[in-house]
Amino acid sequence: MVSHGTAKAKRAGPQRARRDEDKEARRQLILAETQALYTATSYAEVKMADVAERSKLAKGTVFLYFPTKEALFLALLGDLLFAWLEKLEAQLGGTEDRWTGAKVARTVAESLEGEETLTRLLALRQTVLEQNVTVEQVRGFQERLLAAGGRVGALLEKRLAFLKRGEGGHFFIHVHALMTGLRQLADVAPVTREMLDLPHMAPLRVDFTPELTDALTTLLRGLEAR
């Protein structure tokens, strides 16, 4: 004979799982609509009310998932960043063959093609997105970044014979700095873009992927030549 308590527990299990799935689906919906708005406009122009409207949710419901706009965008950044890092790990992994610095630089830069939203958000991380969130939210983000950066750093050290133990992670910090800085230079305002289209302004134009490839190649050549 099954006790009432056991039967209740069995019913609660699937119901709880479905509720968790529904919550995650709603979270992903909110993040997807936020990304769509941000891609079409800018951080300043995205309003929580607009996110709620696009998601067909009450504004209060959005705030239940993300208590501040900064928390919402930090979560979006996290999803994009760690998906990219997972992709980069796969590209750097595989056999134990050594690579040239130029090949590593090209692989890293080309892995960011189509990731403009990610690189734009990274440029806002310290100055905007981590300013109105809880310590717990930032800690969770940083812990994941530490772990992922460590894995990527270790793969870089396996690929590049001239990198010493621990230098892969330090190089990855330089990658972060270069990709955010070059994205800011490449992502210009419409009026500036119009000016840069003038032939004599060509030296000021920044094409993100080639510029990042060149910058990383130069950095790695310097490390190899020590």
Secondary structure, DSSP 8 states (H G I E B T S, - for coil): ---HHHHHHHHHHHHHHHHHHHHHHHHHHHHHHHHHHHHHS-TTT--HHHHHHHHTS-HHHHHHH-SSHHHHHHHHHHHHHHHHHHHHHHHH-SS-----HHHHHHHHHHHTTT-HHHHHHHTTIIIIITSSS-HHHHHHHHHHHHHHHHHHHHHHHHH-TT--TTHHHHHHHHHHHHHHHHHHHHS--HHHHHHHTSGGGGGG---HHHHHHHHHHHHHHHHHT-
